[in-house]
C-alpha cells in the first residue's frame, strides 16, 4: 500500500489527523499551513523529528509535493479551499461543514467530478462505535425499514465562547445561524440509512436572557424536521442548551435501537440498546440486546479523539486513495445531503416555518437554479443576498460583552504561554474547528 503524503491546513483541529499519520505506516504529514503563526511554531517544536514544511500562505502550501490535503480551517470556509486543492491535483478530506452557500455546493460537486479525485467528508459522529453498530444492524435488516429517527448534538459552549471565537464579534461562530452546524445530529441518520433528505421544516429557539450574555447573533439552537425519500420523518436538534447530549434513535418496522443517554452508567454513544421482533408484527417474539459496541477501538483508534471516530475518518480516506473501494468514506453527494438540511431549514425558518424542498445536486439540471446563490450570513461571501443570523434580524450586541470577551481571550492567551506542546497531542484539544 502506497504511503500517502498529507498536508494539513489548520493546525489546531488538524492535530487529530496529524496524530493518525504518526500512528500508521500508510500516511505521513509533509506540510502544514495556518495563519496562526504561534500554532505553527508549537507544531514545529512538537514535530522536530519529522520532515515537515510549514506555510502561512495556502497558495504556497498547495504547491507542495503531496498527495492529499486535510481541511481543518474555519467551518464556513472549507469549500473554496477544497476546490483549490482538487484543481491542484490533491485528494481532499474536509472537516465540517462542506460549504456555506449553494453556489459553493455546485462548484464543489463539479470540482470533485472534474478532478476524479477522492473527496471525503470527515463527519466523525458517523463513525462513533454505537452509531456504526447501528449502521451494521440496519443494513442487516435487524429493525426492518426505518420509519422515524432522532439525532441530538447539544453542546453548551457559552462558557468558552471567548476561546472559540477569539473575542471577535465577526468570527464565523458569532455569525452562526441556528441550523447551520447540523451534520453531527442529522449526519449519522443519513449514513446509517443511506436515504436522501427531500424536504425540511426548520425551527429555532428564542433568544433567552441567558443567551444574551454571549456575543453570538444567532438563536441558541435549531431543529430540523426532515422527510427522507422513503417518507421517514427525522427530528434533528443541535446547538447550545444547558446540558450536553449526544444521542441517536431509530424506529423501524420490526424494532427500535438507540444509543445510551449521557446519564446512563454505560459508555454513552458507544453503548447500544436494541429491541426487535423476529418477524414483523406487534405480537412476535421480542428480543432485547444491551451492550457496549466498541470492540473495534483498539490500538490508535482507542486513543483517537471523539470516541475514536477521528481515527476512522482518516483511515477510510487513506484506504480509498489507495484503491480500496470498500473504504467507507462520505462522498461529496452524501456530505451535501447532510449539510443542505440545515441550510434549507434556515430558509424555512425565515419563511415562517414552511416546508422547503431540498435539491438533489446529483442532477445536473437542478444545479443551474443554485449556481449563483450566495445566500448566507457571511458578509464577505453573501453580497446582496446577505441573510440575518436569526428570524427577525440580527440583535444588537452589547459592546461591553464584546470587550469582555476580548479581555478574556487575551487572558487565556497569556495563560497559555507557559504551556507545553503536549496540548496539541491530547484529544481534548481537538473538540472544535477553529
For each residue, the residues with C-beta under 8 A, 3 or more apart:
1: 26 322
2: 26 321 322
3: 25 26 27 28
4: 26 27 28 67 68 91 318 321 322
5: 27 28 30 65 66 67 68
6: 17 21 27 28 29 30 66 67 68 69 70
7: 29 30 31 32 33 61 62 64 66 68 69 70 90
8: 11 14 17 18 29 31 32 33 69 70 72
9: 14 32 33 34 58 61 69 70 71 72 73 81
10: 13 14 33 34 70 71 72 73 95 433 434
11: 8 14 15 18 32 33 34 36 39 40 42 43 72 424
12: 15 34 36 39 72 424 429 430 434
13: 10 16 72 95 430 432 433 434
14: 8 9 10 11 17 18 32 70 72
15: 11 12 18 19 424 425 429 430
16: 13 19 20 304 305 306 310 314 427 430
17: 6 8 14 20 21 29 70 72 93 310 314
18: 8 11 14 15 21 22 29 32 43 47 424
19: 15 16 22 23 300 303 304 310 425
20: 16 17 23 24 27 300 304 310 311 314 315
21: 6 17 18 24 27 28 29 314
22: 18 19 29
23: 19 20 299 300 303 311
24: 20 21 27 300 315 318
25: 3
26: 1 2 3 4 318 319 322
27: 3 4 5 6 20 21 24 314 318
28: 3 4 5 6 21 50
29: 6 7 8 17 18 21 22 32 47 50 52
30: 5 6 7 51 52 53 64 65 66
31: 7 8 52 53 54 55 61 64 66
32: 7 8 9 11 14 18 29 40 43 52 53 54 55
33: 7 8 9 10 11 54 55 56 57 58 61
34: 9 10 11 12 37 39 40 56 73
35: 56
36: 11 12 39 40 434
37: 34 40 41 56
38: 41 42
39: 11 12 34 36 42 43
40: 11 32 34 36 37 43 44 54 56
41: 37 38 44 45
42: 11 38 39 45 46 421 423 424
43: 11 18 32 39 40 46 47 52 54 421 424
44: 40 41 47 48 52 54
45: 41 42 48 421
46: 42 43 421 424 425
47: 18 29 43 44 50 52
48: 44 45
49:
50: 28 29 47
51: 30
52: 29 30 31 32 43 44 47
53: 30 31 32 64
54: 31 32 33 40 43 44
55: 31 32 33 58 60 61 64
56: 33 34 35 37 40
57: 33 60 61
58: 9 33 55 61 62 81 84
59: 62 63 84
60: 55 57 63 64
61: 7 9 31 33 55 57 58 64
62: 7 58 59 69 84 85 88 90
63: 59 60 88
64: 7 30 31 53 55 60 61
65: 5 30
66: 5 6 7 30 31 69 90
67: 4 5 6 90 91 321
68: 4 5 6 7 90 91 92 93 118 317 321
69: 6 7 8 9 62 66 81 85 90 91 92 93
70: 6 7 8 9 10 14 17 93 95
71: 9 10 78 81 82 85 92 93 94 95
72: 8 9 10 11 12 13 14 17 95 433 434
73: 9 10 34 77 78 81 95 433 434
74: 77 78 172 433 434
75: 78 95 96 97 172 181 433
76: 97 100 172 180 376 378
77: 73 74 80 81 100 172
78: 71 73 74 75 81 82 94 95 96 97 98 99
79: 82 83 98 99 100 101 104 105 107 108
80: 77 83 84 104
81: 9 58 69 71 73 77 78 84 85
82: 71 78 79 85 86 92 94 98 108 111 119
83: 79 80 86 87 107 108 111
84: 58 59 62 80 81 87 88
85: 62 69 71 81 82 88 90 92
86: 82 83 89 90 92 111 112 114 115 117 119
87: 83 84 111 115
88: 62 63 84 85
89: 86 115 117
90: 7 62 66 67 68 69 85 86 117
91: 4 67 68 69 117 118 119 120 317 321
92: 68 69 71 82 85 86 117 118 119 120
93: 17 68 69 70 71 119 120 121 122 313 314 317
94: 71 78 82 98 119 120 121 122 335
95: 10 13 70 71 72 73 75 78 122 433
96: 75 78 121 122 123 181 183 184 339 433
97: 75 76 78 100 180 181 183 339 342
98: 78 79 82 94 105 108 121 332 335 336 339
99: 78 79 104 105 108 336 339
100: 76 77 79 97 104 180 376 378 381
101: 79 104 105 373 374 375 376 381 382
102: 105 106 343 359 370 373 374 375
103: 106 107 370 371 372 373 374
104: 79 80 99 100 101 107 108
105: 79 98 99 101 102 108 109 336 340 361 370
106: 102 103 109 110 361 367 370 371
107: 79 83 103 104 110 111
108: 79 82 83 98 99 104 105 111 112 119 332 336
109: 105 106 112 113 332 333 336 361 367
110: 106 107 113 114 367
111: 82 83 86 87 107 108 114 115
112: 86 108 109 115 117 119 331 332
113: 109 110 116
114: 86 110 111
115: 86 87 89 111 112
116: 113
117: 86 89 90 91 92 112
118: 68 91 92 317 320 321 329
119: 82 86 91 92 93 94 108 112 331 332 335
120: 91 92 93 94 313 316 317 320 329 330 331
121: 93 94 96 98 183 329 330 331 332 334 335 338
122: 93 94 95 96 313 314 317 330
123: 96 126 183 184 187 188 191 313 330 335 338
124: 127 128 305 306 309 310 312 313
125: 128 131 153 183 184 187 188 246 306 309
126: 123 131 132 135 187 188 191 192 309 330
127: 124 131 132 308 309 312 313 316
128: 124 125 131 132 188 246 269 270 306 307 308 309
129: 132 133 269 270 293 294 295 296 297 307 308 309
130: 133 134 248 259 260 267 268 269 270 271 272 293 294
131: 125 126 127 128 134 135 188 191 192 248 259 269
132: 126 127 128 129 135 136 293 296 312
133: 129 130 136 137 272 293
134: 130 131 137 138 188 192 248 250 257 259 272
135: 126 131 132 138 139 191 192
136: 132 133 139 140
137: 133 134 140 142 143 257 274
138: 134 135 141 142 143 146 192 193 250 252 257
139: 135 136
140: 136 137
141: 138 144 254
142: 137 138 252 254 255 257 274 276
143: 137 138 146 250 251 252 253 254 255 256 257 274 276
144: 141 252 253 254 255 276 280
145: 230 252 253
146: 138 143 149 193 195 228 230 232 250 251 252
147: 231 232 233 251 252 253
148: 232 233 234 250 251
149: 146 189 193 232 233 234 235 248 249 250 251
150: 234 235 236 237 247 248 249
151: 185 186 187 188 189 234 235 236 237 247 248 249
152: 185 236 237 238 245 246 247 248
153: 125 181 184 185 237 238 245 246
154: 221 237 238 239 240 241 243 244 245 246
155: 238 239 240 244
156: 159 240 241 242 243 244
157: 160 161 164 240 432
158: 161 210 211 213 214 240
159: 156
160: 157 163 164
161: 157 158 164 165 173 174 214 215 216 405
162: 165 166 167 404 405 406 408 409 412
163: 160 166 408 409 412
164: 157 160 161 171 173 432
165: 161 162 168 171 172 173 174 215 216 405
166: 162 163 171 409
167: 162 402 405 406 407 408 409 410
168: 165 171 174 406
169: 174 215 397 402 405
170: 174 175
171: 164 165 166 168 174 175
172: 74 75 76 77 165 175 176 378
173: 161 164 165 176 216
174: 161 165 168 169 170 171 215 216 217
175: 170 171 172 217 218 377 378 389
176: 172 173 180 181 216 217 218 377 389
177: 180 204 218 219 222 346 377 387 389 390
178: 204 205 218 219 220 221 222 239 346 349 390
179: 182 202 204 222 223 224 238 341 342 343 345 346 349
180: 76 97 100 176 177 218 222 342 343 346 377
181: 75 96 97 153 176 184 238 239 342
182: 179 185 186 187 222 224 236 238 338 339 341 342 345
183: 96 97 121 123 125 186 187 335 338 339 342
184: 96 123 125 153 181 187 188 238 246
185: 151 152 153 182 188 224 236 237 238
186: 151 182 183 189 190 197 224 226 234 236 338 341 342
187: 123 125 126 151 182 183 184 190 191 330 338
188: 123 125 126 128 131 134 151 184 185 191 192 248
189: 149 151 186 192 193 234 236 248 250
190: 186 187 193 194 195 196 197 334 337 338
191: 123 126 131 135 187 188 194 330 334 338
192: 126 131 134 135 138 188 189 248 250
193: 138 146 149 189 190 228 232 250
194: 190 191
195: 146 190 228 229 230 232
196: 190 228 229 337 360
197: 186 190 200 226 227 228 229 234 337 340 341 358
198: 227 228 229 357 358 360
199: 226 227 355 356 357 358
200: 197 224 225 226 227 341 344 345 348 355 356 358
201: 224 225 345 348 353 354 355 356
202: 179 222 223 224 225 344 345 346 347 348 349 353 356
203: 222 223 225 345 349 353
204: 177 178 179 218 219 221 222 223 346 349 390 391
205: 178 208 211 219 220 221 222 239
206: 219
207: 211 212 219 220 390 395
208: 205 211 212 220
209: 212 213
210: 158 213
211: 158 205 207 208 214 216 219 220 240
212: 207 208 209 395 398
213: 158 209 210 401
214: 158 161 211 401
215: 161 165 169 174 397 401 402 405
216: 161 165 173 174 176 211 389
217: 174 175 176 377 389 390 394 395 397
218: 175 176 177 178 180 204 377 389 390
219: 177 178 204 205 206 207 211 222 239 390 391
220: 178 205 207 208 211 239 240 241
221: 154 178 204 205 237 238 239 240 241
222: 177 178 179 180 182 202 203 204 205 219 237 238 239 342 345 346 349
223: 179 202 203 204 235 236 237 345
224: 179 182 185 186 200 201 202 234 235 236 237 341 342 345
225: 200 201 202 203 233 234 235 236
226: 186 197 199 200 233 234 235 236 341
227: 197 198 199 200 231 232 233 234
228: 146 193 195 196 197 198 231 232 233 234
229: 195 196 197 198
230: 145 146 195
231: 147 227 228
232: 146 147 148 149 193 195 227 228
233: 147 148 149 225 226 227 228
234: 148 149 150 151 186 189 197 224 225 226 227 228
235: 149 150 151 223 224 225 226
236: 150 151 152 182 185 186 189 223 224 225 226 341
237: 150 151 152 153 154 185 221 222 223 224
238: 152 153 154 155 179 181 182 184 185 221 222
239: 154 155 178 181 205 219 220 221 222
240: 154 155 156 157 158 211 220 221
241: 154 156 220 221 245
242: 156
243: 154 156 262
244: 154 155 156 262
245: 152 153 154 241 261 262
246: 125 128 152 153 154 184 259 262 268 269
247: 150 151 152 258 259 260 261 262 269
248: 130 131 134 149 150 151 152 188 189 192 258 259 269
249: 149 150 151 256 257 258 259
250: 134 138 143 146 148 149 189 192 193 256 257 258
251: 143 146 147 148 149 255 256
252: 138 142 143 144 145 146 147 255 256 276
253: 143 144 145 147 280
254: 141 142 143 144 276 277 279 280
255: 142 143 144 251 252 274 275 276 277
256: 143 249 250 251 252 274 275 276
257: 134 137 138 142 143 249 250 272 273 274 275 276
258: 247 248 249 250 272 273
259: 130 131 134 246 247 248 249 268 269 270 271 272 273
260: 130 247 264 266 267 268 269 270 271 272 273
261: 245 247 264 268
262: 243 244 245 246 247 268
263:
264: 260 261 268 271
265:
266: 260 270 271 292
267: 130 260 270 271 292 294
268: 130 246 259 260 261 262 264 271
269: 128 129 130 131 246 247 248 259 260 307
270: 128 129 130 259 260 266 267 292 293 294 297 307
271: 130 259 260 264 266 267 268 290 291 292 293
272: 130 133 134 257 258 259 260 289 290 291 292 293
273: 257 258 259 260 288 289 290
274: 137 142 143 255 256 257 287 288 289 290
275: 255 256 257 286 287 288 289
276: 142 143 144 252 254 255 256 257 286 287
277: 254 255 280 281 282 284 285 286 287
278: 284 285 287
279: 254 284 285
280: 144 253 254 277 284
281: 277 284
282: 277
283:
284: 277 278 279 280 281
285: 277 278 279
286: 275 276 277
287: 274 275 276 277 278
288: 273 274 275
289: 272 273 274 275
290: 271 272 273 274
291: 271 272
292: 266 267 270 271 272
293: 129 130 132 133 270 271 272
294: 129 130 267 270 297 308
295: 129 298
296: 129 132 301 308
297: 129 270 294 301 302 307 308
298: 295 301 302
299: 23 302 303
300: 19 20 23 24 303 304 311
301: 296 297 298 304 308 311 312 315
302: 297 298 299 308
303: 19 23 299 300 308 427
304: 16 19 20 300 301 308 309 310 311 427
305: 16 124 309 310 427 428 430 431
306: 16 124 125 128 309 310 427 430 431
307: 128 129 269 270 297
308: 127 128 129 294 296 297 301 302 303 304 311 312
309: 124 125 126 127 128 129 304 305 306 312 313
310: 16 17 19 20 124 304 305 306 313 314 427 430
311: 20 23 300 301 304 308 314 315
312: 124 127 132 301 308 309 315 316 328
313: 93 120 122 123 124 127 309 310 316 317
314: 16 17 20 21 27 93 122 310 311 317 318
315: 20 24 301 311 312 318 319 327
316: 120 127 312 313 319 320 327 328 329
317: 68 91 93 118 120 122 313 314 320 321 327 329
318: 4 24 26 27 314 315 321 322
319: 26 315 316 322 324 326 327
320: 118 120 316 317 323 324 325 327 329
321: 2 4 67 68 91 118 317 318
322: 1 2 4 26 318 319
323: 320
324: 319 320 327
325: 320
326: 319
327: 315 316 317 319 320 324
328: 312 316
329: 118 120 121 316 317 320
330: 120 121 122 123 126 187 191 334 335 338
331: 112 119 120 121 334 335
332: 98 108 109 112 119 121 335 336
333: 109 336 337 361 362
334: 121 190 191 330 331 337 338
335: 94 98 119 121 123 183 330 331 332 338 339
336: 98 99 105 108 109 332 333 339 340 361
337: 190 196 197 333 334 340 341 358
338: 121 123 182 183 186 187 190 191 330 334 335 341
339: 96 97 98 99 182 183 335 336 342 343
340: 105 197 336 337 343 344 358 359 361
341: 179 182 186 197 200 224 226 236 337 338 344 345 358
342: 97 179 180 181 182 183 186 222 224 339 345 346
343: 102 179 180 339 340 346 347
344: 200 202 340 341 347 348 356 357 358
345: 179 182 200 201 202 203 222 223 224 341 342 348 349 356
346: 177 178 179 180 202 204 222 342 343 349 350 387
347: 202 343 344 350 351 356 375
348: 200 201 202 344 345 351 353 354 355 356
349: 178 179 202 203 204 222 345 346 352 353 391
350: 346 347 387 388 391
351: 347 348 354 356
352: 349
353: 201 202 203 348 349
354: 201 348 351
355: 199 200 201 348
356: 199 200 201 202 344 345 347 348 351
357: 198 199 344
358: 197 198 199 200 337 340 341 344
359: 102 340 366 369 370
360: 196 198 363 366
361: 105 106 109 333 336 340 366 367 370
362: 333
363: 360 366 367
364: 367
365: 368
366: 359 360 361 363 369 370
367: 106 109 110 361 363 364 370 371
368: 365 371
369: 359 366 373
370: 102 103 105 106 359 361 366 367 373
371: 103 106 367 368
372: 103
373: 101 102 103 369 370 385
374: 101 102 103 381 382 383 385
375: 101 102 347 382 385 386 387
376: 76 100 101 381 382 385 386 387
377: 175 176 177 180 217 218 382 386 387 388 389
378: 76 100 172 175 381 382
379: 382 386
380:
381: 100 101 374 376 378
382: 101 374 375 376 377 378 379 385 386 387
383: 374 386
384:
385: 373 374 375 376 382
386: 375 376 377 379 382 383
387: 177 346 350 375 376 377 382
388: 350 377 391 392 393 394
389: 175 176 177 216 217 218 377 394
390: 177 178 204 207 217 218 219 393 394 395
391: 204 219 349 350 388
392: 388
393: 388 390
394: 217 388 389 390
395: 207 212 217 390
396:
397: 169 215 217 401 402
398: 212 401 402
399: 402 403
400: 403 404
401: 213 214 215 397 398 404 405
402: 167 169 215 397 398 399 405 406
403: 399 400 406 407
404: 162 400 401 407 408
405: 161 162 165 167 169 215 401 402 408 409
406: 162 167 168 402 403 409 410
407: 167 403 404 410 411
408: 162 163 167 404 405 411 412
409: 162 163 166 167 405 406 412 413
410: 167 406 407 413 414
411: 407 408 414 415
412: 162 163 408 409 415 416
413: 409 410 416 417
414: 410 411 417
415: 411 412 418 419
416: 412 413 419 423
417: 413 414
418: 415
419: 415 416 422 423
420: 423
421: 42 43 45 46 424 425
422: 419 425 426
423: 42 416 419 420 426 429
424: 11 12 15 18 42 43 46 421 429
425: 15 19 46 421 422 429
426: 422 423 429 430
427: 16 303 304 305 306 310 430
428: 305 431
429: 12 15 423 424 425 426
430: 12 13 15 16 305 306 310 426 427
431: 305 306 428
432: 13 157 164
433: 10 13 72 73 74 75 95 96
434: 10 12 13 36 72 73 74
